Amino acid sequence: MNDQTVRIDKWLWAARFFKTRSLASEMVKGGHIQLNGERAKASRAVKVGDTLSIQRGDEQFIVDIIALAGKRGSATIAHSLYNETKPSILNREKQHELRKLHAASAPAPEKRPDKKARRQIIRFQRKDD
């Protein structure tokens, strides 16, 4: 590798898509990362101008690499390493709204009764005996 390339797992870690480099490496090996439309290996080198498709949980990012970094820096530096595509941003926002609507429409799980409610339940049950 030369100065114009960085390992893909190192770049994903430096760009703060994953918390650890080993986790980034596992995700690449698992097929969750595509480089220019093809499945990549963790040792594959990326360069400026490459396009990455990153599947992280329910979220999918499609980013264009605009800078390289082999070391992890601040979040502002990490965000300056890539540009997320407009369709990717719109898709993630749409998915976020769908998750919010689904959570709002689902009934909240029943909680355990507090101390006062438990006492009322006990009193009510004793009256039946």
Biotite code that builds the C-alpha atoms (Angstrom):
import biotite.structure as struc

atoms = struc.array([
    struc.Atom([0.000, 0.000, 0.000], chain_id="A", res_id=1, res_name="MET", atom_name="CA", element="C"),
    struc.Atom([1.150, 3.534, -0.648], chain_id="A", res_id=2, res_name="ASN", atom_name="CA", element="C"),
    struc.Atom([0.274, 6.913, 0.862], chain_id="A", res_id=3, res_name="ASP", atom_name="CA", element="C"),
    struc.Atom([-2.901, 7.227, -1.224], chain_id="A", res_id=4, res_name="GLN", atom_name="CA", element="C"),
    struc.Atom([-4.549, 4.073, 0.166], chain_id="A", res_id=5, res_name="THR", atom_name="CA", element="C"),
    struc.Atom([-5.693, 2.798, 3.564], chain_id="A", res_id=6, res_name="VAL", atom_name="CA", element="C"),
    struc.Atom([-7.084, -0.573, 4.618], chain_id="A", res_id=7, res_name="ARG", atom_name="CA", element="C"),
    struc.Atom([-10.878, -0.558, 4.544], chain_id="A", res_id=8, res_name="ILE", atom_name="CA", element="C"),
    struc.Atom([-11.253, -1.713, 8.155], chain_id="A", res_id=9, res_name="ASP", atom_name="CA", element="C"),
    struc.Atom([-8.874, 1.015, 9.321], chain_id="A", res_id=10, res_name="LYS", atom_name="CA", element="C"),
    struc.Atom([-10.758, 3.686, 7.370], chain_id="A", res_id=11, res_name="TRP", atom_name="CA", element="C"),
    struc.Atom([-14.174, 2.559, 8.696], chain_id="A", res_id=12, res_name="LEU", atom_name="CA", element="C"),
    struc.Atom([-12.821, 2.738, 12.239], chain_id="A", res_id=13, res_name="TRP", atom_name="CA", element="C"),
    struc.Atom([-11.186, 6.155, 11.643], chain_id="A", res_id=14, res_name="ALA", atom_name="CA", element="C"),
    struc.Atom([-14.432, 7.470, 10.089], chain_id="A", res_id=15, res_name="ALA", atom_name="CA", element="C"),
    struc.Atom([-16.283, 6.310, 13.237], chain_id="A", res_id=16, res_name="ARG", atom_name="CA", element="C"),
    struc.Atom([-18.699, 3.937, 11.558], chain_id="A", res_id=17, res_name="PHE", atom_name="CA", element="C"),
    struc.Atom([-17.610, 1.259, 14.055], chain_id="A", res_id=18, res_name="PHE", atom_name="CA", element="C"),
    struc.Atom([-16.359, 1.545, 17.611], chain_id="A", res_id=19, res_name="LYS", atom_name="CA", element="C"),
    struc.Atom([-13.381, -0.774, 17.210], chain_id="A", res_id=20, res_name="THR", atom_name="CA", element="C"),
    struc.Atom([-11.198, -1.789, 14.305], chain_id="A", res_id=21, res_name="ARG", atom_name="CA", element="C"),
    struc.Atom([-11.850, -5.463, 15.019], chain_id="A", res_id=22, res_name="SER", atom_name="CA", element="C"),
    struc.Atom([-15.608, -4.838, 14.797], chain_id="A", res_id=23, res_name="LEU", atom_name="CA", element="C"),
    struc.Atom([-15.072, -3.046, 11.478], chain_id="A", res_id=24, res_name="ALA", atom_name="CA", element="C"),
    struc.Atom([-13.025, -6.004, 10.278], chain_id="A", res_id=25, res_name="SER", atom_name="CA", element="C"),
    struc.Atom([-15.759, -8.464, 11.317], chain_id="A", res_id=26, res_name="GLU", atom_name="CA", element="C"),
    struc.Atom([-18.406, -6.459, 9.491], chain_id="A", res_id=27, res_name="MET", atom_name="CA", element="C"),
    struc.Atom([-16.305, -6.420, 6.318], chain_id="A", res_id=28, res_name="VAL", atom_name="CA", element="C"),
    struc.Atom([-15.721, -10.175, 6.567], chain_id="A", res_id=29, res_name="LYS", atom_name="CA", element="C"),
    struc.Atom([-19.458, -10.693, 7.173], chain_id="A", res_id=30, res_name="GLY", atom_name="CA", element="C"),
    struc.Atom([-20.332, -8.995, 3.894], chain_id="A", res_id=31, res_name="GLY", atom_name="CA", element="C"),
    struc.Atom([-21.907, -5.888, 5.419], chain_id="A", res_id=32, res_name="HIS", atom_name="CA", element="C"),
    struc.Atom([-19.534, -3.589, 3.529], chain_id="A", res_id=33, res_name="ILE", atom_name="CA", element="C"),
    struc.Atom([-19.360, -3.221, -0.236], chain_id="A", res_id=34, res_name="GLN", atom_name="CA", element="C"),
    struc.Atom([-16.635, -1.308, -2.038], chain_id="A", res_id=35, res_name="LEU", atom_name="CA", element="C"),
    struc.Atom([-17.695, 0.099, -5.412], chain_id="A", res_id=36, res_name="ASN", atom_name="CA", element="C"),
    struc.Atom([-20.580, -2.396, -5.564], chain_id="A", res_id=37, res_name="GLY", atom_name="CA", element="C"),
    struc.Atom([-18.487, -5.477, -4.741], chain_id="A", res_id=38, res_name="GLU", atom_name="CA", element="C"),
    struc.Atom([-17.980, -7.380, -1.518], chain_id="A", res_id=39, res_name="ARG", atom_name="CA", element="C"),
    struc.Atom([-14.629, -6.455, 0.031], chain_id="A", res_id=40, res_name="ALA", atom_name="CA", element="C"),
    struc.Atom([-12.091, -8.104, 2.313], chain_id="A", res_id=41, res_name="LYS", atom_name="CA", element="C"),
    struc.Atom([-10.786, -6.375, 5.457], chain_id="A", res_id=42, res_name="ALA", atom_name="CA", element="C"),
    struc.Atom([-7.328, -5.979, 3.971], chain_id="A", res_id=43, res_name="SER", atom_name="CA", element="C"),
    struc.Atom([-8.665, -4.308, 0.810], chain_id="A", res_id=44, res_name="ARG", atom_name="CA", element="C"),
    struc.Atom([-7.318, -0.806, 0.278], chain_id="A", res_id=45, res_name="ALA", atom_name="CA", element="C"),
    struc.Atom([-9.606, 2.170, -0.276], chain_id="A", res_id=46, res_name="VAL", atom_name="CA", element="C"),
    struc.Atom([-8.689, 5.378, -2.036], chain_id="A", res_id=47, res_name="LYS", atom_name="CA", element="C"),
    struc.Atom([-10.227, 8.795, -2.525], chain_id="A", res_id=48, res_name="VAL", atom_name="CA", element="C"),
    struc.Atom([-13.189, 8.566, -4.887], chain_id="A", res_id=49, res_name="GLY", atom_name="CA", element="C"),
    struc.Atom([-14.294, 5.061, -3.871], chain_id="A", res_id=50, res_name="ASP", atom_name="CA", element="C"),
    struc.Atom([-17.917, 4.429, -2.920], chain_id="A", res_id=51, res_name="THR", atom_name="CA", element="C"),
    struc.Atom([-18.783, 2.359, 0.140], chain_id="A", res_id=52, res_name="LEU", atom_name="CA", element="C"),
    struc.Atom([-22.101, 0.772, 1.021], chain_id="A", res_id=53, res_name="SER", atom_name="CA", element="C"),
    struc.Atom([-22.195, 0.195, 4.783], chain_id="A", res_id=54, res_name="ILE", atom_name="CA", element="C"),
    struc.Atom([-24.910, -1.878, 6.457], chain_id="A", res_id=55, res_name="GLN", atom_name="CA", element="C"),
    struc.Atom([-24.915, -1.205, 10.211], chain_id="A", res_id=56, res_name="ARG", atom_name="CA", element="C"),
    struc.Atom([-27.860, -2.796, 11.949], chain_id="A", res_id=57, res_name="GLY", atom_name="CA", element="C"),
    struc.Atom([-31.032, -1.368, 10.385], chain_id="A", res_id=58, res_name="ASP", atom_name="CA", element="C"),
    struc.Atom([-29.173, 1.574, 8.861], chain_id="A", res_id=59, res_name="GLU", atom_name="CA", element="C"),
    struc.Atom([-27.546, 1.618, 5.446], chain_id="A", res_id=60, res_name="GLN", atom_name="CA", element="C"),
    struc.Atom([-25.062, 4.290, 4.490], chain_id="A", res_id=61, res_name="PHE", atom_name="CA", element="C"),
    struc.Atom([-23.777, 4.955, 0.975], chain_id="A", res_id=62, res_name="ILE", atom_name="CA", element="C"),
    struc.Atom([-20.745, 7.213, 1.163], chain_id="A", res_id=63, res_name="VAL", atom_name="CA", element="C"),
    struc.Atom([-18.131, 8.595, -1.182], chain_id="A", res_id=64, res_name="ASP", atom_name="CA", element="C"),
    struc.Atom([-14.634, 8.719, 0.274], chain_id="A", res_id=65, res_name="ILE", atom_name="CA", element="C"),
    struc.Atom([-13.162, 12.227, 0.026], chain_id="A", res_id=66, res_name="ILE", atom_name="CA", element="C"),
    struc.Atom([-10.191, 11.856, 2.399], chain_id="A", res_id=67, res_name="ALA", atom_name="CA", element="C"),
    struc.Atom([-8.131, 9.081, 3.976], chain_id="A", res_id=68, res_name="LEU", atom_name="CA", element="C"),
    struc.Atom([-7.152, 8.530, 7.581], chain_id="A", res_id=69, res_name="ALA", atom_name="CA", element="C"),
    struc.Atom([-5.376, 5.676, 9.293], chain_id="A", res_id=70, res_name="GLY", atom_name="CA", element="C"),
    struc.Atom([-5.831, 7.066, 12.802], chain_id="A", res_id=71, res_name="LYS", atom_name="CA", element="C"),
    struc.Atom([-9.028, 7.782, 14.683], chain_id="A", res_id=72, res_name="ARG", atom_name="CA", element="C"),
    struc.Atom([-9.660, 11.456, 15.343], chain_id="A", res_id=73, res_name="GLY", atom_name="CA", element="C"),
    struc.Atom([-12.488, 13.626, 16.558], chain_id="A", res_id=74, res_name="SER", atom_name="CA", element="C"),
    struc.Atom([-16.007, 13.268, 15.203], chain_id="A", res_id=75, res_name="ALA", atom_name="CA", element="C"),
    struc.Atom([-15.678, 16.425, 13.101], chain_id="A", res_id=76, res_name="THR", atom_name="CA", element="C"),
    struc.Atom([-12.511, 15.084, 11.483], chain_id="A", res_id=77, res_name="ILE", atom_name="CA", element="C"),
    struc.Atom([-14.170, 11.704, 10.950], chain_id="A", res_id=78, res_name="ALA", atom_name="CA", element="C"),
    struc.Atom([-17.188, 13.329, 9.263], chain_id="A", res_id=79, res_name="HIS", atom_name="CA", element="C"),
    struc.Atom([-14.892, 15.226, 6.905], chain_id="A", res_id=80, res_name="SER", atom_name="CA", element="C"),
    struc.Atom([-13.553, 11.926, 5.506], chain_id="A", res_id=81, res_name="LEU", atom_name="CA", element="C"),
    struc.Atom([-16.710, 11.160, 3.500], chain_id="A", res_id=82, res_name="TYR", atom_name="CA", element="C"),
    struc.Atom([-19.819, 12.563, 1.836], chain_id="A", res_id=83, res_name="ASN", atom_name="CA", element="C"),
    struc.Atom([-23.027, 10.625, 2.281], chain_id="A", res_id=84, res_name="GLU", atom_name="CA", element="C"),
    struc.Atom([-25.124, 10.482, -0.888], chain_id="A", res_id=85, res_name="THR", atom_name="CA", element="C"),
    struc.Atom([-28.516, 12.238, -0.998], chain_id="A", res_id=86, res_name="LYS", atom_name="CA", element="C"),
    struc.Atom([-30.520, 9.028, -1.618], chain_id="A", res_id=87, res_name="PRO", atom_name="CA", element="C"),
    struc.Atom([-28.771, 7.435, 1.360], chain_id="A", res_id=88, res_name="SER", atom_name="CA", element="C"),
    struc.Atom([-29.683, 10.342, 3.645], chain_id="A", res_id=89, res_name="ILE", atom_name="CA", element="C"),
    struc.Atom([-33.309, 10.357, 2.448], chain_id="A", res_id=90, res_name="LEU", atom_name="CA", element="C"),
    struc.Atom([-33.606, 6.580, 2.866], chain_id="A", res_id=91, res_name="ASN", atom_name="CA", element="C"),
    struc.Atom([-32.211, 6.678, 6.419], chain_id="A", res_id=92, res_name="ARG", atom_name="CA", element="C"),
    struc.Atom([-34.575, 9.540, 7.366], chain_id="A", res_id=93, res_name="GLU", atom_name="CA", element="C"),
    struc.Atom([-37.525, 7.611, 5.905], chain_id="A", res_id=94, res_name="LYS", atom_name="CA", element="C"),
    struc.Atom([-36.572, 4.479, 7.858], chain_id="A", res_id=95, res_name="GLN", atom_name="CA", element="C"),
    struc.Atom([-36.205, 6.562, 11.031], chain_id="A", res_id=96, res_name="HIS", atom_name="CA", element="C"),
    struc.Atom([-39.712, 8.008, 10.583], chain_id="A", res_id=97, res_name="GLU", atom_name="CA", element="C"),
    struc.Atom([-41.158, 4.535, 9.966], chain_id="A", res_id=98, res_name="LEU", atom_name="CA", element="C"),
    struc.Atom([-39.546, 3.249, 13.172], chain_id="A", res_id=99, res_name="ARG", atom_name="CA", element="C"),
    struc.Atom([-40.961, 6.228, 15.097], chain_id="A", res_id=100, res_name="LYS", atom_name="CA", element="C"),
    struc.Atom([-44.461, 5.645, 13.719], chain_id="A", res_id=101, res_name="LEU", atom_name="CA", element="C"),
    struc.Atom([-44.265, 1.922, 14.469], chain_id="A", res_id=102, res_name="HIS", atom_name="CA", element="C"),
    struc.Atom([-43.138, 2.602, 18.039], chain_id="A", res_id=103, res_name="ALA", atom_name="CA", element="C"),
    struc.Atom([-45.921, 5.152, 18.510], chain_id="A", res_id=104, res_name="ALA", atom_name="CA", element="C"),
    struc.Atom([-48.611, 2.800, 17.196], chain_id="A", res_id=105, res_name="SER", atom_name="CA", element="C"),
    struc.Atom([-47.475, -0.161, 19.303], chain_id="A", res_id=106, res_name="ALA", atom_name="CA", element="C"),
    struc.Atom([-48.932, -0.201, 22.802], chain_id="A", res_id=107, res_name="PRO", atom_name="CA", element="C"),
    struc.Atom([-46.484, 0.425, 25.602], chain_id="A", res_id=108, res_name="ALA", atom_name="CA", element="C"),
    struc.Atom([-45.598, -2.696, 27.557], chain_id="A", res_id=109, res_name="PRO", atom_name="CA", element="C"),
    struc.Atom([-47.415, -3.097, 30.838], chain_id="A", res_id=110, res_name="GLU", atom_name="CA", element="C"),
    struc.Atom([-45.302, -2.115, 33.784], chain_id="A", res_id=111, res_name="LYS", atom_name="CA", element="C"),
    struc.Atom([-45.194, -3.706, 37.176], chain_id="A", res_id=112, res_name="ARG", atom_name="CA", element="C"),
    struc.Atom([-47.561, -2.085, 39.629], chain_id="A", res_id=113, res_name="PRO", atom_name="CA", element="C"),
    struc.Atom([-45.965, 0.304, 42.082], chain_id="A", res_id=114, res_name="ASP", atom_name="CA", element="C"),
    struc.Atom([-46.231, -0.128, 45.832], chain_id="A", res_id=115, res_name="LYS", atom_name="CA", element="C"),
    struc.Atom([-49.552, 1.708, 46.140], chain_id="A", res_id=116, res_name="LYS", atom_name="CA", element="C"),
    struc.Atom([-51.131, -0.274, 43.310], chain_id="A", res_id=117, res_name="ALA", atom_name="CA", element="C"),
    struc.Atom([-49.887, -3.572, 44.794], chain_id="A", res_id=118, res_name="ARG", atom_name="CA", element="C"),
    struc.Atom([-51.522, -2.712, 48.120], chain_id="A", res_id=119, res_name="ARG", atom_name="CA", element="C"),
    struc.Atom([-54.799, -1.956, 46.355], chain_id="A", res_id=120, res_name="GLN", atom_name="CA", element="C"),
    struc.Atom([-54.614, -5.279, 44.502], chain_id="A", res_id=121, res_name="ILE", atom_name="CA", element="C"),
    struc.Atom([-53.950, -7.157, 47.748], chain_id="A", res_id=122, res_name="ILE", atom_name="CA", element="C"),
    struc.Atom([-56.877, -5.402, 49.473], chain_id="A", res_id=123, res_name="ARG", atom_name="CA", element="C"),
    struc.Atom([-59.147, -6.192, 46.551], chain_id="A", res_id=124, res_name="PHE", atom_name="CA", element="C"),
    struc.Atom([-58.132, -9.871, 46.559], chain_id="A", res_id=125, res_name="GLN", atom_name="CA", element="C"),
    struc.Atom([-58.681, -10.195, 50.331], chain_id="A", res_id=126, res_name="ARG", atom_name="CA", element="C"),
    struc.Atom([-62.234, -8.855, 49.992], chain_id="A", res_id=127, res_name="LYS", atom_name="CA", element="C"),
    struc.Atom([-63.081, -11.740, 47.667], chain_id="A", res_id=128, res_name="ASP", atom_name="CA", element="C"),
    struc.Atom([-62.003, -14.371, 50.240], chain_id="A", res_id=129, res_name="ASP", atom_name="CA", element="C"),
])
